[in-house]
């Protein structure tokens, strides 16, 4: 019989992170008898050889070419016939009992994904997994709520999207939603896109206070130049808006205020905003095609989604 739960880690050049944090992942997976699967995204280091020699119980899916975070995760999910997938970055160190609270949250049929209280040790242990959204002055903005929801709620509470660093989700819904969108290549905002589409399809994403994990935030920073990271963050916010924000007044506001935002950015030296817009425009046709599919799949409006998140 296929396992009901499996743990999936995408890996790129993460040999040192695997050595440091994979033992805690294997231990946590063992508490629910879940296999651990790693999708190696054509790592240039010796990640695959290290895994084969040191963790023979871990299944390795080695890709022949580098495809990016979204496609690597989608490939792994497609290869694992489990009801629930626990997705982790290689820089995440879960507590031994972090999986069962997530599984309990997923017992409700309307819940698509459940995220732990994902702490950032480098920033004093503040949680990064509680997020709200706002559309203001023509732009979609994320608000990271820190520890506030966990202090106020003893039970799971809603969050805008399932942080890709650590999340458990229902595989059937993930596939129904189309998985992570490679539009956001090579990284960033693909998890926000997935969560927002899930809310608009009538599902929920929850933060679970009883599930704990630490995110040491080393995967992308350790392997990618800072300029490329900043460009991806800036560009992908535009792509997210163009694909997912369908409210007519919000769309009109975005188009009308884009010019003034660019002018203000140039005057104040916020070059990242302008560079991000230029980079995003190169994928505008792809984003508009994805927008049509996203509109057809949506049953809940933009305003209703953000209202549910307070």
N, C-alpha and C positions, 0 to 999 in steps of 0.2 A: 504494500500500500504506500502511496506517496506520503511524505511527511505533511502534517497539518501546518507546521511552521518551519521556515528556513531562514537562515541569516545570510545576507548578501553584502559583500564589500567590493566596490570598484577600487582598483589599484592602478596607480601610475607612478613609477619610480619611488615607491614607498617602502623599500626594503627595511630601512631603519625604523620607520613607524610600525611596520608589521612586527618586527622583533620586539618592540617596546609594548605595544598595546594588544596584539592579537591574542596572547594568552588570556587576558581578561574577557575577550569576546568568546573564545572557545569555552571558558568556564561558565559564562552566562548562558550560552547556547545549550550546554549540557544539562542545565536545570530544567529545560523543557524538551530535551532530547531532539534538538533541532540540528540538522546538518549545517555546516558553514561552507559557503561557496564564495570564491573570490574570482572576479572577472579582471584579468590583467590586461590593461589597455596598451599593449605593445610597449611595456616598460623598457627603457634603455639600460636599466641596472639589472642586477641578478635576482630580482624579486621572485621569479618563477622557480629558479633553481633552489633558492632559499626555502620557499614554501614546500617544495617537493621533498627536500631533505629533512626539514625541521618539523613540519606539520603534515605528516602523511595522511592524517584523517581529513584534512581540508581539501575539498574539491577545487581545482583550479581550471578556469576556462580562459585559456590564453588566446587573445585576439592577434591576428597576423599584422594588423595595422592600427595605428592610433585613431580612434573614432570620437573621442571626447566623452565627457561624463554622461550625457543623456543617452547616447547610443549604447555605451557600455552597460549602463543600468538596464536599459530595455532588453538588451541581449540576455543578461543574466536572468531577469524576470521571466523571459520567454523560455529559458532552459530549465527552470525550477518548477515542478508541478506541485507546489504547496499552496494551501489556502491563504496563508498569511506570510508576507515577506517582511523581515526586519532588515531594513537598509541602514548600513553604518559606513561612515568614512573610516579610513585607516588611522586617523588621528583621534578617534573617540575611544574612551576608556569607560565601559559601562560597569555599573555596580552588578554584583552577582545576580541579584533578583530583579533586574530592571525589566525583563520581558513579561512576566505574568500580569502586572498591572496594565500593560498595553493591550494584552490579549483580552482582558476583561472589558476594557473600553470598547473593543471592536465587536463585542457580542451584540451590541445594538445594531440593527440592520441599516440604520441611516448613517452610521459612522463609517467613513472611508478610511481615515488614518488617525493614528494616535502617536503623539510625540512625548518623549520624556521631559523631565526638568533638566534641560541640557545646560550644564554649567560651564563657564569659561574660566578656568583657573588663572589664566594670564590677566584676567580683568577682575580679580577678586571673587570669582565664583558666581558672578551674576548670570542668571539664566538668559539664554538667547532664543528660546523656543516659543515665547508668547509674543505674537505679533498682531497688530491691528492695521487697518488701511484707511486711507482718506483720499478723496479727490478734492483738491483745493487749488484755485487759481490756475486751472488748466492742466495740472499735473497729478499723477497718481503717486501718493507718498506712503511709505511704510513707517510704522511706529513700533519700535521694539519696546515692549512693556517691562522688561526685566523681571524682577521677582514679584512684582505687584500681584499678578493673578494667582500665584502660588500661595501668597500670604493671605489672600482674601477668600480663596476657594479650597476646601478640603477635598472636593470632588473634581473630576475633569471639567475644564472650561474651554470655550471655543478659541481657536486661533486661526489666523487668516490662511496659513499654509503649513504643510508638513516640512519642517526643515530637513533638507536632504542629508544632513550629517548624521541624523539618528531619527528613525521613524519606523513604525510598524503600519502596514497597510494591507487591505484586502486585494489580493492579486486579481480577482475577477473584475473588480471595479477599475483598478489600474489599467488593465487591458481594454476595458470598455471605454475609458477616457482617452485611450490612445497613447498612454505612457508619457514619458518626458519628451518634450518637443526639442529636437535638435536645432530649431530656430535660434536657441540661445547658446550656440556653440561659441567657445569651448566650455564655458561654465558660467554660473550665476543667473538667477531669476527663473531657471527651469522648474525649481520646486515651488516658487511663488505662482507660476503659471499653472502648474498641476493642481495646487490647492484651490486656486480661484475658480478654475474650471469645475472642480469637484463641488464647491459651494453652489455654483450656478447650475449644476446638474441636480441639485437637491440633496447632496450629501453634506456631512459635517467633518470637520477636522478638530481634534481635541488635544489639549495639553493635559497630561496626566501627572499630578504632583507626586504620586507614590513611586514613580519610575525615575531613576536617577542615572545620569551619565555625565562624564566630563569631556568637553571638546577642547582639545589642546591646540586646535587651529594651526596646523602645520602643513597640510597637504598642498594647497595651492601656493601659499607663501613660500614654501620650500622649493618649489619646482618652476615657478613662473615669475617673470619680471614684474615689478610693481606697476610700471606703466601699462602693461597689458591687462593686469587685473583691474585697474581703475577704469580703463577704456571699456572693458566688458560690463562693469557695473553701470556706467553711464549710458552706454548704448542700449543695454537690454531693458532698461526702464522704459525707453521709448517703444521698443518692440512689444513689450508687455501691454502697454497702453493701446497701441495700434491694433493688436490682436484681440484683446479681451474687454476693453471698455466700449460698451455698445449703447449706453444711455445717450440719446440724441443731443441733449443739452450739454452733457459733459464732453461729447465729441466736438461739438461746435465750439465750446470754450477752449478745448485743447488747441484746435486749429487757429482760433482767433488770437490766443495769447502766446502762441509759439514764437512769433516774430518779436514781440516785446521782451519775452524771456531771453531770446538770443541777444538782443541789443543790450539788455541789462547785464548779461553775462560778459559780453565784450567790454563793457564799460568798467566792470568791476574785476576783470581779470579771471573770471571763472571759466577758464579755457576747457575744462573737462566737460562742461555741459555742451559746448559747441562741438568739440571733437566727438562726443558721444552721439550727438544728433547726426553728424556727417556719416559716422560709421553705421548707424542704424538705417539711414536712408539707402544704403547699399543693399539692404535686405527688405526694403519696403514691399516689393512685389510678393515676396515669400510671406511676409507678415499679413498682407491683405488676403492672400489665399487662405491662410490659417484662420483669419478673422471670419471668413464665410463659414467654415466648418464649426468654429466655436459658437457662432450665433445659432446655428441649427441645433446644436446640442444643448443650449442653455434653456432652462425652464424657470430660472429665478433671475430677477433683474439685478443690475449693479447696486442700486440703492438698497434693495432688500438684503443683499449679501452683507454690505457694510453695516447695515442696521443690526443684523444678527450678532455682529462682533462688538457692538456697543460703540 
